[in-house]
Amino acid sequence: MDTLKLTMAQALVKFLDNQYITVDDEEIKFVEGVIGIFGHGCVVGLGDALEAEDHRLRFYQGHNEQGMAHVAIAFAKQHKRRKILAVTSSIGPGALNMVTAAGTATVNRIPALFLPGDIYACRQPDPVLQQIEQFYDYNITANDAFKAVCKYWDRIIRPEQLMTAAINAMRVLTDPAETGAVCLCLPQDVQAEAFNYPLNFFKRRVHRIARRPLEDVEALVATEMILRKERPMLICGGGVCYSDAAEALTAFAEKFNIPFCETQAGKGVIPWSHPLNMGAVGVTGTRAANEISHQSDLVIAVGTRLNDFHTASKWNFHNPQVELLSINVNNFDAYKMDSLPLLADAREALLSLAGQLSAKGYQSKWGDEVSTLRDKWQNEVDRLYNLDNGSGYAQTRVIGQLNNGLLAEDAIVVAASGSLPSDLERLWRAAQPNTYHLEYGFSCMGYEVAGALGAKLAAPDREVYCLVGDGGYLMLHSEIVTAIQEGIKINIILFNNHGFDCIDNLQLSQGIPNFGCQFRYRNSKTDRLDGNVLPIDYAMNARSYGCQTWSASNPAEFEAAFKESQKSAVSTLIEVHTDPKSMSPGYSTWWRVGTPEVSQKSAVIKAAAEMKKHADKAKLF
């Protein structure tokens, strides 16, 4: 057997450089590069291997471990899970900083490969710098924290173990049903240890992304269910995007006159202007989508996790005859809410069902209410886009300016947390696919700036705009520096409302007074954080990194700043001072939160009673 003597780290780099996928006969290089922050746990081993020039993996320097991992996640998401950047860090705090990002990848079903350094397998110099010692189990290291948030985890304590670990990592990363975070822990001594690896390990590996067909029996059972229903609706989830099923879903909806709603991951797959597109569904949904949900007797969920935001905590479906049918490659997701599970690729399943239903001459019984609800909702969007309530610059108006002509139709919008995902899912009119990039599975504050960089790396020929609140920006924005040093332009629109205002709204809605959510000085008289607003200059902060920046407090100033920012060759930030209570409200929906049943505040007791009333109507599965 022919072999090649390499260190474990060198072998890993060579292996990653030769991984490909094939989708519908198109072959794509899967691992494009590595983003990392070197420390003593990885710079000598993996760092040496990456420094060599015998591979094609580009190295990007991160500036916060969580941030750089978010860059990699956004890169993979923008590429529809068909390309990845691996992520590496030192041991201890560097590795632990990536755990949140690993959770973000797994929740969103995005492939992400984590390569944290680890303690010495030989244990000779223990305890080493940044090592956690657990007295009851010496095998535990900081990297064991990844186990809770990864789909595959391994620690390579001998160099030859790399072979099975790396192949298993690719198995999970390239599986549409199982993908998420994968962690390979790399002890720093083992990274440098040599082994005679068989040449076959480094061969060009092509992982086929197979389309699972819908079995005939499942198609028959599903068809019979649909034939019994008069008012079905579709939910377009992220699986529609990742399986390129937009055309199939559009044809299915049109042929049988079935309205469809969107999740955050499915939004924009089909243009907002389609007459059957009712927009977002659930807590952050449109009135049109939610009213359709209340009336529907069948929910056909395509490629979605059916999370509480899109089901309104399992409350949204009011029809006593309602049933769920779920198309998904992941059986865990397909079985949710007592659905009839159809384990199949979204495109293949929709095409199969369309054939069956066409043969039976099926048509839904939806009448004019679909177009009526949709038209009313578009009028509401227009109202919010032009909102002038006299108390300040409305957040919805900023979004309207961007969406009504300032942004090119092919520009990519990135956001993740706070009130912006609610406003964007309800109000944003996505005209082209793959332009709406929201991380809302984990709603991870701090994803926004890094996510914009990852999206830009994936789509360098398009403008990328990060929409972020001041709270999200403060959480994590260090990857601005990565963008500056790489000469990559990202555009940040920072909505400054002086706090975590989305949560402040939630607090107030449950009868609890303002407490701990606004960015204010501590008041010496009350000993609470209810003094004057903190005078933070976010534009100055970004300017210090090398961005061009502007501030705006009204529509005219914002439009002028935006047009100037388009001329910039470097990354930009526009700080927009907005009215703190100017986001869009909920529409015909409900969200379950843990409102206290015992309180000295009558408003809290009233809110708890209201919460219980709705909870009693929600489904239990």
N, C-alpha and C positions, 0 to 999 in steps of 0.2 A: 504493500500500500504506500503510495506516494504521500509524503508529509511535508509540512513547512513549519520550521521552528520560529515561533513568535511568542511575545508576551501575551497574557490574557487580554490586556487592553488593546494591543495591536491587532489581535485576532478579532476582537469585537468590532473595531472600526472597519476592518476588511470585510467582515460579514455584513454589517449594516449597509455598506456601500454597494452591495450586490443584491439588495432586496427590491423586488418589483411586484406590482400587482397587474392583473388584467381585468378590465371591465368591458363587457360587450366587445371583446376582441381588441380593445385598445390597451397597449402595454404602457405602464407608467412607472417611473422610478419612485419608490415609496419613501425612502429616507433621503431628504434633501440636504440635511445638515445637522449641526448641533449648536444649541445655545447654552451658555453656562457661565458660572463664576468659579474660577479656579481657587482652590485652597489646598492645604497640605494633604487632604484626603483624596485628591484626584489630579492635581497638577503634574505630579511626577509620573504617574502611571498613564492614565487616560490622556492627560495633557500632552505628554510626549508623543503618544500615538497620533493625536490629532494634529500636532505640529508638523509631522512628516508630510511630504508632498506626494505620497503614493496612493492617494485616495481623492475622491471628488466631493467630500463632505465639507461644506463651508461652515466655519465657526463664527458665531456671533457672541459678543460679550454682553451678558446681562448686567443689571445693576441692583437688582433685588431678586432673590430666588423665586419668590412667588410670582413676581412680575414677569420674569423671563419665561416661566412655565406657562403663564397666560398667553404670552406671545406665541408659544408653540401650539397651544390649544386653538387659538384663533386662526393660526396658519392652517391647521388641519381642517377646521370647520369651514373656512372659506374655500378650501379645496374639496369640499364635500367628502372628507375623510379619505381622500385618495393620495395624500402626501402628508408626511410628518416631519417635524424637527425633533430630535432627541434632546433631552435636557439633563445637564449634569451639575453637580455641586460637590462641595466638601462634606465631611461628616458633621454630625451634631446640629448646630443651629441652621447651617446652610441647608441641610437635608430637611429638617423639620419645617423650614419656611416653605417648602414645596408641597407639604401635605394638603393644604387648603386647595391648591391648584389641582392636585390629583383627584380630590373630591369633585371639583368642578368638571374635570374631564369625564369621570365615571358617571356622574349624574346626567350629563348631557350626551352620553354615549359617543364621546369623541376619543379617537385613539391618541394616546400620549405616552411616550416612553421616558421613564425616569431612571437615571443612572447615578444615584447618590454614592459618594464614597462611604466606606464603612471602616470599622476598627480592624486591627490586625487579626487575621485568622489564626496566626501562630501564637498570639497572646504574649509574646516575649516582652514587649515594652509596656504592657498594660499597667496602669490606665493611661492612655494617651490623651493628648490635648483634645478636648470636646467630647470625650467618651462618657456616656452614662453607664454607671455600674448598678445593676440590680442584684441585691444580695441573694435573692431567692432563685435567680436563674441567670447565670453568667452569659448565656447565649443571646439574651435580649440586648438590642442596641436601639438607638433613636429611630433607626429605620424600620423597626417593627411597627411604628405608628402608621406606616403606609398600608399595613394589612387591611385596616378597616375601610379604606377608600380605593383599593385597587382591585382589578379583575384578575390579575395574576401577579404573584410576588415570589421572588426567589433571592437567595443569598449564595453567591458563588465562592465557596471556600477552598476549592481546588481549581486550577486553570482548566482542566478538562471538563469540568461541569458546565463551562460556558456553552458547550454545544447543545445540550438538551435545553438549557435555560433560554438561549437565544431563539431556538426554533419554536419553543413554546410561547415566547413573547410574540413572535410574528404570528403564530396561530391565533392568538387572542386579538392582537391589534388589527388584523385584516379580516376578522369575522364580524359581519354586520350585526349578528345577534348577540355577540359577547363583548364587543369592543368597549374600551374605556381606558383607564390608567393601567399601565404595566410598570412594575418596579423591579429592576435588577440591582441588588445591593452589591457593591464592588469593594471588598476589603482592600485596603491600600497596599498590603504586601502582595496579595494575590494578583493585583493588577500588573505587577512587574515581574511575576514569575513566568518562566517560559515553559512551553509544551510543544511537542511535535504534533501539530494539528493535521488531520488528513485533509488533503487538498479538496476533497469532495465537499467539505464544510463551507468552502468559500465559493462554490459554484454560483452562477446566476440563478437565483430562486425566483420563480414567478408564482405568486399566490393568486389563485383565481377567485374573484368575487362572484360566486355563483348566484344565479337568480332562482330561489326556491319556488317551484310552481305550486299552484293551488291544486290539491288532490281533487279528483272527480267527485268523491263522496262529500268532501267539505263544500265544494261548489254547489252541489245539489241541495244540501241542507241549508246553506246560506240563501240560495235562490228561493227556496220555499218560504223562508222567513221573510224575505223582502216582499214576495208576492202577497203576503198577508197584510202588509203595511200600506197605509195611504199617504202618510206624511213623514217620509224618511229625511234625514239630514246627514251630511258628511262632515267629518272633522279632518282637515288637512294638517297632518303633523310633520315633524322633521323627516320621518321616513319617506315621505313623498319627495322631498328634496334629494335625499341621499340615494334613492333608487331611480331618480330621473323619471318619476311617475306623473309629472305635471300634466303632460299631454293626455295620458290615460285617465286621470281624474277629471280633467276638463271635459273630455268626450263623454265620460260616464255621467257626469252631472247634467250635461246638455241633453243627452239622449233620453234620460228618464225624468228630466225636469226636477232635479234634486238640488236644493240650495246647499252651499258648503260654507263652513266657518274655518277659522285659522287658529293655530297655536303660535306661540312666539317663534318656534323653530320652523313652522310651516308657512309663516307669513311671507308674502312676496313670491312664493313659488308660482302662483297664478296672479296676473295683474289685478289690482284693486278694482279696475273698471269693468271686470267681467260681471254681467247682470245677475249671476247666481252667487257672487261672492258677497257674503254678508259681513265679512270682516272678522275681527277677533271674537272669541267666545269666552264667557266666564267672567271672573272677577275684573279682569282688565279688558273686558269685551265691549262690543257695541250693543246698543239697544236692539238693533235689528237682529244680530246673531242670537242674543239671549232670548228675545221673544220667539224666534224660531225654535230654539231649544226647548222652551216651555211647552210648545205645541206638538213637537215631534213625537211620533210613536215608534221610531226606530233611529238609533244613532249609529252610523257606520264610521267608526274611528279608524283612520288610516295612518299607521306609523306614528302613534302618539303614546306617551306614558300615562295619559289621563290623570294628570296631577290635579291638585285641589284648586289651582287657579282656573283651569279650563273646565272643570266640572262644577265650579262654585261649591267646593266642599261636598260634592255629590248631591247637590240640592237643585241644580239647574233644570233637571229633566222632570217636569211636572205631570206629564200625561200619564194617567194610571196604566195605560197599555204599553208604555215605553219599554223597549228592550235594546240591548247593545250588541253590536257585532263588531269585532275588533280584528283588523288586518295588521299583522305584525310578524317580523322574522323572529322576535324574541317572545318565547312562550310565557315568560313572567309578565310581560306587559299585555300580551294578548288575553290573558285570563282575568284581568282586572275588572272590577265592578260586575262580576258574574256575566261577562260578555260571552257570546258565542265566539270562540277563538278560531281564527283562520291563520294558520302558521304558513305564511307565504310572503314572497316579495310583493311590495305594494303594486308595482306596475303589472306583474303577472296576474295577481289576484283580480285587479280591476278589469283587465282585459277578459279574463275567464268569466267573471260574473256578468260582464256586459253582454257576452255572447249568449249566455244562458237566459238572461232577462229579455233580450231582444227576441229570442225564439218564442218567448211566452207573450210578447207584445205588451210588456209592463210599462206603465206610466204612473207617476205619482199623482196625487190629487191636490197638490198645491195650486192655489189660484192666484189672484192678484195681490195677496198679502205679501208675497216675496218682494215684488217690485215696489209696493207701497212702503214697506218697512225700510227697504234699502234707500229709496228716495228721501224719506224723512231723515234717515241717519246722515246722508250726505249733506243735507241742509244744516244739521247740527254741527257737522265737521266744519262747514263754511263759517258758521257762527263763531265757533271757538277759534278758528284761524284768524278771525278779525275782531277778537274780543277786546273791548276797551271798557273796563269796569270802573275807571276813574281812580283806582287805588294804586296803580303802578303798571309796569310792563308785564303783561301776562305771558306765562310760560308757553301756553298753547299758541299765542300769537307768534312767538319766535319760531316755533315748529312750523306754523303756517307759512311764514316768510321763506323758510328753508325749502319747504315742500312745494311751494307755489311759484317756483321760478329761479330762486337763487342757486339751488343745487342742480347739477346735471342729472338726468334720469339714470345714468349709469354709475353715479357716485355711490359709494358704500357708506352706510350709516351704522355705527357701532355704539352700543350702550349695554348696560347691565343691571343697574340697581336703582333704588329710590323710586320717585314718581315718574321719571322719564320712560321706563319701560311700559308703564300703564298708558301714558299719553301717546307714546309711539305705536303701541299695538292697536290702540283704538283709532288713532287719527292719521297715522302715516299712510300715504297713498303710494305704495310701491308699484312702480310701473314696469320694472325689469327684474328678472330673477337674479338671485344671489347679490342683491344690493341691501338687504335688510339683515343685519348681523347683530342679533341680540343674544346675550348669555343670560337666560332667565330660569334655567333649570335649577341652578344653585343660587341665583341672584347674588353673585359674589361681588361686593364692593371692591373696587380696585382693579377689576378686569378691564375697565373701559380704555384707558390710555394704552396699556399693553396690548389689548385686543385690537386696537386700531393699528398698531405697528405690525402685529401678526397678519392682519388682513391685507395691509399694504405690501408686505413681503410676498403674500400669495397673489396679489393683483397689482403689480407695480405700475401698470399703465392706467390705473384709475385713481381718482381722488377718493380719499378715505376721510371721513369725518367722525370724530369721537364726540358724542353728546354725553356730558357728565355733570353731575351736581357737585357743589363744593365739598360735600361730605365724601363722595366717592373719590374725588381728586385728592383730598387729604389722605385717604386710606393708602393710595399707592399711585405714584405717577413717575417713578424713577426711570422707566423705560423711555421717557422723553430723551434722556441722555443717549440711549442706544440709537434712537432715530437720528439724533444730531450727528453722532460719530459715524454713522453709516451713510450720511447724506441723503436720508430718506425723509420725504415730507409727509407728515400727518397733520391734520387740522383738528384742533380741540375747540369745541364750543362749550364753555363752562357756565352753567346756570348757577348764579350765586344768590341763594335765598337764605343764607346765614344759618344753616343747620341741617339736621336730618329731618327735613320737613315732611317727607312721606310718613315717617313713623310718628311725628308730631300730630299729623292728621289722624292716624289710627288711634293714638292715645286720646285725643279730644273726642273722637267718635264714640268712644266707650265711656264717656263721662268723666275721664281723668283730666285734671288741669295740666297745662304745660309743665313738663318736668323733665329736664335732662336731655332734651333733643335739639335745643337751639344753641348756637355758638355765641355765648355771652360771657362777660366777666362775672366772677363771683361777687355777689352783692353783700357788702359787710353788714348791712342791716338785717337781711333775711337769712344770711348764710347759705344762699342758694345761687344757682347759676342763672339768675334772672336780672343781671345788670345790663349795661350797655352792650350792643352788638360788637363783636371783635372786628376791628378794622383791618382785615387781611387783604392784601393786594396780590391777588393771584396772577394778574398780568405781569407784575414785577417779578414774581417768583419764576414764571416760565421764561421770562426774558433773561434771567440770570443763567439759565441753561443754554441759551443760544437761540430761542424761538423769537419770532417777530410777534408782537402782541398788541392788542387793542382792548378798550373797555367801551361798553355801550349800555345806555339806560333807557333807550326808546327805539322805536322801529327805524327811524331815519338814521340814527347813529349806528345801529346794527347793520343795516344794509350797506352803509358807507364802509364800515370796517370789513365786512365780508368781501366786498369787491376789492378792497385793498389787499386783503389776505390772499386772494387768488393770484396776485402778481408775485407773491413771495416765492423764493426758491428754497426756503428752509421751512421747517415746521412752524405752525402758527397756533396762537391761542387767542380767542376772543372771550373776554369775561363779560357776561351779560347779567346785569343786575335786574332780577325779576321779582315780582310780587310773590311773597311766600305762599299765598293761598290761591294761586291762579292755575293749578293743574286741573285736569278734567275730573268730574266725579264718577262714581259707579253708575251703571245703567242696568236696571232690572236684574240685579244679581245679589249675591250674599257670600260672605267669607267667614268661616268659623275661626274665631280667636278665643283665647282663654279668659273671658271677662269674669272678674271676681264675683262670686255669688254672695259674698258678705262684704259690706263696705259701709262706712259712715256717710258716703256721698249718695244721695238719692238718685243722681244721674247714672251712677255706676250700677245700682240695683236695677234701674229701669233698663239699661243696656243689657244686663245679664238675662233679664226676663225675655227680652226681645231675641237674644241669642239662643236661648233654650227653645223658644217657639219655632224658630227656623230649623234648629238642629233636629227637632222632633219630626220635621218633614223631610229631612235629608235621608238618602239611602244609607244603609248600614254596611254594605259590602264594598 
